Amino acid sequence: MSESDDQTETAEITIDDFAKVDLRIGTIRSAAPHPNADRLLVLEVDIGEPECRTLVAGIRDTYDVRNLVGQQIVVVANLKPAKLRGVESRGMLLAGRDETGLSVLAPGKRLLPGTRVR
């Protein structure tokens, strides 16, 4: 294991397990500070469905809401909804953190919202 790993071992999964995860490209349509949490943002994200999804993400320390609108991200679309400090989150964005900070994962080029990540 390299020093950049989380220092924790995880169980291997099969390709069938991975196929259960619905990863999609999303475009952030709005972003606002969470009203009840200092580290959370509430995002409205277009993932190619008729309605935008609300995602609650712990990225407020790193990202300014003014710079997020229009940005594309990778979303776990089939995660069970969860209430985070009173706001229901219907998905999760993917991000990585190392010694230099947090970075939200994004496609290398602009893609249509809802494009499946394979």
C-alpha positions in Angstrom: 0.0 0.0 0.0 1.4 3.4 -0.9 1.4 6.4 1.4 -1.4 8.1 -0.6 -3.8 5.3 0.3 -6.2 5.7 3.2 -4.1 3.3 5.2 -7.0 0.9 5.5 -7.6 -2.3 3.7 -10.9 -2.8 1.9 -12.4 -6.1 0.7 -12.2 -6.8 -3.0 -15.4 -6.8 -4.9 -16.4 -8.6 -8.1 -17.3 -6.8 -11.4 -20.9 -7.8 -10.6 -20.7 -5.8 -7.3 -19.3 -2.8 -9.1 -22.0 -3.0 -11.8 -24.6 -2.3 -9.1 -23.2 1.2 -8.6 -24.9 3.8 -10.9 -22.3 6.5 -11.6 -23.4 9.4 -13.7 -22.2 12.7 -14.9 -24.0 15.6 -13.2 -24.1 19.3 -13.8 -24.4 21.5 -10.8 -27.4 23.9 -11.3 -27.3 25.6 -7.9 -25.2 25.6 -4.7 -25.9 27.0 -1.3 -24.5 26.7 2.2 -26.4 24.2 4.3 -28.6 26.1 6.8 -27.7 23.9 9.7 -24.1 22.8 9.1 -20.8 24.8 8.7 -19.1 22.2 6.5 -21.9 21.2 4.2 -23.3 22.5 0.9 -26.7 21.8 -0.6 -26.4 21.2 -4.4 -29.1 20.9 -7.0 -27.6 18.6 -9.7 -28.9 17.7 -13.1 -28.2 14.0 -13.7 -30.3 13.6 -16.8 -33.6 13.0 -15.1 -36.8 15.2 -15.4 -36.0 16.8 -11.9 -32.7 17.9 -10.5 -31.4 15.9 -7.5 -30.5 17.5 -4.2 -27.1 16.4 -2.9 -25.6 17.4 0.4 -21.8 17.4 0.3 -19.1 18.1 2.8 -17.1 20.4 0.5 -17.9 23.8 2.0 -14.4 24.3 3.4 -12.8 23.9 -0.1 -15.4 25.1 -2.6 -17.0 28.5 -3.0 -20.7 28.2 -4.0 -20.2 31.0 -6.6 -17.7 28.8 -8.5 -19.7 25.5 -8.5 -22.7 26.4 -10.7 -22.2 24.9 -14.1 -19.4 22.5 -13.0 -19.7 18.9 -13.8 -19.2 16.1 -11.2 -19.4 12.4 -10.9 -22.5 11.3 -8.9 -23.5 8.0 -7.2 -27.1 8.1 -8.4 -28.4 4.9 -6.8 -27.3 5.6 -3.2 -30.1 5.3 -0.7 -31.4 8.8 0.3 -30.2 10.1 3.6 -31.2 13.1 5.7 -28.1 15.2 6.6 -28.9 17.8 9.2 -32.5 18.0 8.1 -31.9 18.1 4.3 -32.5 14.9 2.2 -29.5 14.0 0.0 -30.4 11.9 -3.0 -27.0 10.8 -4.2 -23.3 11.4 -3.5 -20.6 13.2 -5.4 -17.2 11.6 -5.7 -14.1 13.4 -4.4 -10.6 12.5 -3.3 -8.4 14.0 -0.6 -4.7 14.0 -0.1 -2.1 16.1 1.6 -2.8 19.0 -0.8 -6.6 19.0 -0.1 -9.9 17.9 -1.5 -10.8 17.6 -5.2 -14.2 16.8 -6.6 -14.0 14.3 -9.4 -15.0 15.6 -12.8 -15.0 14.4 -16.4 -12.0 15.3 -18.6 -14.4 17.0 -21.1 -17.9 18.3 -21.0 -20.5 15.5 -21.2 -24.3 15.4 -21.2 -25.9 15.3 -17.7 -26.8 11.7 -17.0 -24.0 10.2 -19.0 -23.1 6.9 -17.4 -19.6 6.4 -16.0 -18.2 3.0 -16.9 
